[in-house]
Structure formats: C-alpha cells, structure tokens
C-alpha cells in the first residue's frame, strides 16, 4: 500500500514528536503552549482521559497515542482554523466530547 511520505514520516518527524518532550522539560514553555502545567496535563490524561482515548493499532495504521491526541486538542482549542484536516478535526471533536462527559 502506498503512503504519502508526509504521513509515513509523522512518527519520527511530526510536530508532536519534535517538540513535545522539549516543551515537557520546560514548565514555563509547556504552560504557555498548553495553558496548563505538566502535572495537570499528566493528571488529566491518566485520571480522566487515558482509557477513553486509547485505540488499538491495525494492519493499516498505527493508532495515535492518547498523549498526542490530548496535546493536539489542547494546543488547537484556541485556533479555530486548525480544521484543515478531517483527521485532526475528528480528533479534536472526539476529545472535547470526552472532556465534557
């Protein structure tokens, strides 16, 4: 099956992969980017959302991790124009619905 190079390089060269650990190591940058502390992010993920956001890998693709889904959701809630990709829009709306449950 043919996959576009941008999609196949996402696990190693995507924005989340490149900046999340750097942000996580600097609490001030992390807070400015996600509008919450590292500990609040971890608590939200582990206590409330982790299991609800967990999906399984398939033969066709690797599932997006709960931490990446939450990071994308939080970083894009203030940017209404982020929905230029239906996959990202679906991810955002699903996570916001889970947060409101």
Backbone as a ProteinNet text record, in pm:
[ID]
protein_1_A
[PRIMARY]
XXXXXXXXXXXXXXXXXXXXXXXXXXXXXXXXXXXXXXXXXXXXXXXXXXXXXXXXXXXXXXXXXXXXXXXXXXXXXXXXXXXXXXXXXXXXXXXXXXXXX
[TERTIARY]
84.4	0	89.6	57.3	134.7	86.6	181.2	150.1	232.7	169.6	240.7	356.4	471.4	588.2	562.3	477.5	446.3	378.2	291.7	221	315	396.7	485.9	597.6	630.9	737.1	684.9	553.8	495.5	545.7	557.9	605	746.2	829.8	966.7	992.6	913.5	940.5	819.9	712.4	593.6	612.7	527.4	539.1	534.4	444.4	434.6	565.2	617.7	741.8	857.4	863	976.2	972.5	853.6	852.2	794.7	719.9	651.9	749.3	850.9	944.8	1022.8	1053.7	1121.7	1031.4	904.5	809.6	793.6	784.7	765.7	881.9	1000.7	1118.2	1129.1	1048.5	1048.5	907.1	880.8	744.5	681.3	760.4	704.4	659.4	742	704.1	583.8	582.8	471.9	341.7	345.8	226.1	180	273	236.9	174.7	220.3	170.6	36.6	22.9	-98.1	-194.4	-153.9	-236	-266.9	-173.8	-182.9	-44.1	-25.5	104.4	125.6	249.7	282.1	207	202.6	133.3	-16.9	-76.5	-219.9	-246.1	-158.3	-169	-163.2	-64.1	-48.1	-169	-220.4	-337.7	-460.5	-482.1	-594.6	-587.5	-468.7	-450.1	-467.7	-401.2	-403.4	-533.3	-588.8	-706.1	-837.7	-847.9	-977.4	-988.2	-879.5	-894.7	-819.6	-715.4	-627.5	-698	-782	-851.2	-951.5	-1017.3	-1117.9	-1055.4	-931.1	-865.2	-781.1	-766.9	-680.8	-747.2	-675.1	-721.2	-614.8	-649	-552.2	-492.9	-370.8	-307.3	-377.1	-378.2	-434	-326.4	-359.8	-267.3	-247.2	-344	-339.4	-263.5	-270.3	-203.7	-182.2	-88.9	-62.9	-155	-214.5	-307.1	-232.5	-301.1	-244.9	-257.5	-149.4	-147.8	-238.4	-289.5	-371.2	-298.4	-169.6	-95.9	-88.2	-71.1	-67.2	-204.7	-310.5	-445.9	-477	-442.3	-468.1	-385.5	-260	-173	-226.9	-270	-326.3	-453.3	-537.1	-662.1	-637.1	-550.1	-524.1	-453	-363.1	-288.1	-371.6	-480.6	-560	-696.8	-728.6	-861.3	-879.8	-771.6	-782.8	-773.4	-737.6	-720.8	-835.4	-933.4	-1049.9	-1018.2	-906.6	-874	-789.8	-774.4	-692.6	-757	-883.7	-956.7	-937.8	-814.2	-788.7	-768.9	-770.1	-757.8	-871.5	-946.9	-1060.2	-1015.3	-895.3	-845.2	-822.5	-766	-743.3	-875.9	-967.8	-1099.2	-1170.4	-1167.1	-1229.9	-1166.1	-1036.1	-962.3	-1002.2	-1008.3	-1041.6	-1183.8	-1279.5	-1417.6	-1440.4	-1378.4	-1395.5	-1339.5	-1222	-1161.2	-1239.9	-1293.6	-1373.9	-1502.1	-1561.3	-1681.6	-1646.8	-1534.5	-1491.4	-1468.8	-1407.6	-1381.8	-1511.1	-1613.9	-1739.7	-1825.7	-1796.6	-1874	-1856.4
-117.4	0	124.6	218.7	341	440	503.6	604.7	728.1	843.5	968.5	984.2	1032.9	1048.7	1134.8	1236.5	1318.2	1237.1	1146.5	1063.3	958.9	898.6	794.1	849.1	976.6	1034.7	1098.5	1102.4	1166.4	1108.9	976.1	925.2	970.6	998.1	1039.5	1188	1252.7	1391.6	1482.9	1435.2	1518	1621.2	1720.6	1829.9	1779.3	1686.4	1634.1	1568.5	1483.9	1412.1	1507.9	1613.7	1705.4	1800.4	1842.7	1946.8	1906.6	1795.6	1766.4	1745.2	1663.5	1637.9	1763.4	1846.1	1973.3	2064.1	2072.4	2152.4	2094.3	1964.1	1897.9	1923.5	1940.9	1964.6	2109.9	2198.5	2339.9	2378.5	2376.1	2400.1	2531.4	2636.3	2764.9	2758.7	2700.5	2685	2592.1	2484.7	2390.5	2462.1	2541.7	2614.1	2714.1	2785.8	2882.1	2814.4	2694.7	2623.8	2556.1	2488.6	2410.3	2476	2585.8	2657.3	2572.4	2483.4	2406.2	2354.1	2321.1	2270.1	2126.4	2082.6	1944.5	1847.5	1877.1	1787	1782.8	1896.2	1897.7	1818.2	1831.6	1755.1	1605.7	1566.3	1424.5	1372.1	1451.7	1409.4	1396.8	1494.1	1489	1364.5	1336.5	1219.6	1089.2	1075.6	947.2	922.5	1024.8	1006.4	1007.7	1095.7	1116.1	1068.3	1078.6	1058	940.5	894.1	794.3	675.3	608.6	489.3	523.2	637.7	675.6	709.7	755.2	794.9	683.6	573.3	464.5	385.8	369.1	288.8	184.5	86.4	-19.2	1.4	-47.6	-44.5	-145.8	-116.5	-209.7	-243.4	-332.9	-365.5	-247.2	-157.7	-44.5	75.8	95	211.9	194.9	271.1	273.6	377.7	344.2	435.7	556.7	669.6	790	773.2	800.3	778.4	878.3	840.1	932.9	1063.4	1057.1	1178.9	1271.9	1217	1300.6	1359	1280.3	1331.7	1447.2	1431.5	1537.8	1661.6	1642.3	1755.7	1832.7	1761.5	1827.5	1903.2	1841.4	1904.1	2032.5	2025.7	2143	2253.8	2217.9	2320.1	2387.2	2326.4	2382.3	2433.3	2432.2	2478.6	2627.9	2704.6	2848	2883.4	2789.6	2815.5	2752.2	2831.1	2776.5	2730.1	2774.3	2736.1	2609.9	2537	2416.1	2304	2312.7	2203.4	2198.9	2209.5	2193.4	2046.7	1959.9	1816.2	1747.2	1664	1598.1	1506.3	1448.5	1362.1	1442.5	1562.7	1646.9	1695.3	1735.8	1780.4	1669.3	1549.2	1436.4	1411.9	1420.3	1400.6	1507.7	1632.7	1742	1726	1704.3	1698	1579.4	1464.7	1347.1	1373.1	1434.4	1460.8	1566.1	1666.4	1766.3	1705.3	1613.7	1544.8	1461.5	1390.1	1310.6	1400.2	1517	1609.7	1659.2	1674.2	1725.5	1619	1491.6	1382	1379.4
0	0	0	-85.5	-94.9	10.5	78	178.2	146.2	152.1	124.6	223	177	264.7	388.5	377.3	495	603.9	563.3	659.4	718.9	635.7	686.2	775.2	759.6	842.3	971.1	990.5	1108.7	1241.4	1255.4	1385	1423.4	1326.2	1358.9	1336.3	1249.6	1215.9	1229.5	1288.7	1306.6	1416.5	1418.6	1515.2	1659.3	1688.1	1824.1	1866.2	1780.3	1810	1832.8	1754.3	1760.5	1879.6	1922.6	2026.4	2161.4	2169.5	2296	2412.2	2394	2503.9	2541.7	2441.6	2471	2555.1	2519	2597.5	2737.7	2746	2874.8	2970.5	2916.6	3001.4	3046.8	2991.5	3030.8	3075.1	3206.3	3256	3209.2	3194.7	3151.5	3004.9	2918	2777.5	2764.3	2842.6	2839.6	2876.2	2982	3025.7	2919.5	2858.4	2754	2633.2	2601.8	2484	2509	2624.8	2653	2751.3	2812.4	2911.3	3034.1	3067.6	3191.3	3225.9	3352	3396.8	3349.1	3354.9	3317.5	3408.3	3537.6	3630.7	3603.4	3568	3535.2	3407.8	3308.8	3184.6	3214.3	3294.7	3329.9	3406.3	3498.5	3575.9	3486.5	3399.6	3307.3	3220.5	3171.6	3085.7	3162.2	3275	3345.8	3422	3481.3	3565.7	3488	3389.9	3326.6	3182.1	3105.3	2961.9	2902.2	2966.1	2906.7	2845.2	2920.6	2871	2761.3	2772	2672.5	2537.7	2539.2	2414.9	2353.7	2423.4	2378.1	2265.6	2156.8	2043.4	2014.3	1934.7	1904	1763.9	1746.5	1615.9	1525	1396.5	1298.4	1195.5	1104.4	996	902.4	899.3	806.9	863.7	995.7	1052.7	1202	1251.2	1394.5	1457.4	1570.2	1637.7	1694.7	1698.4	1759.7	1910.5	1982.2	2127.3	2199.6	2316.9	2395	2427.8	2457.4	2490.5	2369.9	2251.6	2131.3	2100.8	2117	2094.4	2187.9	2315.9	2411.9	2380.6	2345.2	2311.9	2191.4	2087.5	1969	2007	2087.3	2129.1	2206.6	2305.6	2389.2	2313.3	2224.3	2152.3	2044.4	2004.6	1895.8	1938.4	2065.7	2107.1	2084.3	2084	2060.2	1913.1	1828.5	1686.5	1609.8	1573.4	1505.2	1363.9	1305.8	1168.8	1162.4	1271.2	1271.8	1190.4	1164	1100	949.2	903.8	761.4	726	825	802.7	876.6	808	872.4	984.9	974.6	1081.4	1208.3	1194.8	1311.9	1368.3	1282.8	1329.8	1406.4	1353.8	1421.4	1556	1561.5	1686.4	1787.4	1743.7	1834.4	1886.3	1796.9	1842.7	1935.7	1908.8	1993.8	2133.9	2140.8	2270.7	2348.6	2281.3	2350.8	2404.9	2330.7	2378.8	2501.3	2499.3	2614	2733.9	2712.5	2823.2	2887.3	2805.8	2857.3	2923.8	2899.9	2962.4	3112.1
[MASK]
+++++++++++++++++++++++++++++++++++++++++++++++++++++++++++++++++++++++++++++++++++++++++++++++++++++

